[in-house]
Amino acid sequence: MRIVIGGQVEKVEIEALVKKFSGGQVQTMIKSDLEAAMAIKSGEADYYFGACHTGGGGALAMAIALLGKQRCATISMPGQPPTKDKVEEAVAQGAKAFGFTGDHKEKAVQYLIEALLKR
């Protein structure tokens, strides 16, 4: 599995969390938002993780523009931390790009990796 990390904040920390929770089963790349979304569209990467301060704006804007809203999911927002159910539902519905707030990065990445590795 290949995960590209975009978004506006905490990319290095998110990459470290992906590696931690995946136990080395996932390849990671950090890119700009545009490059990250293009990596999903071209098949260079399988999934996109991005964080910003709202969970959907700067984290997913380019992904929504290039991939379409139906392939993107905001899994946390200010005051609304991610839940396992919401993450599993987004994965089951075929989302490829996931946005969340920087302050929720640990749980967001943990739940995403767990759900994606089950597929």
Order of alpha helices (4+ residues) and beta strands (2+ residues): beta-alpha-beta-alpha-beta-alpha-beta-alpha-beta-alpha
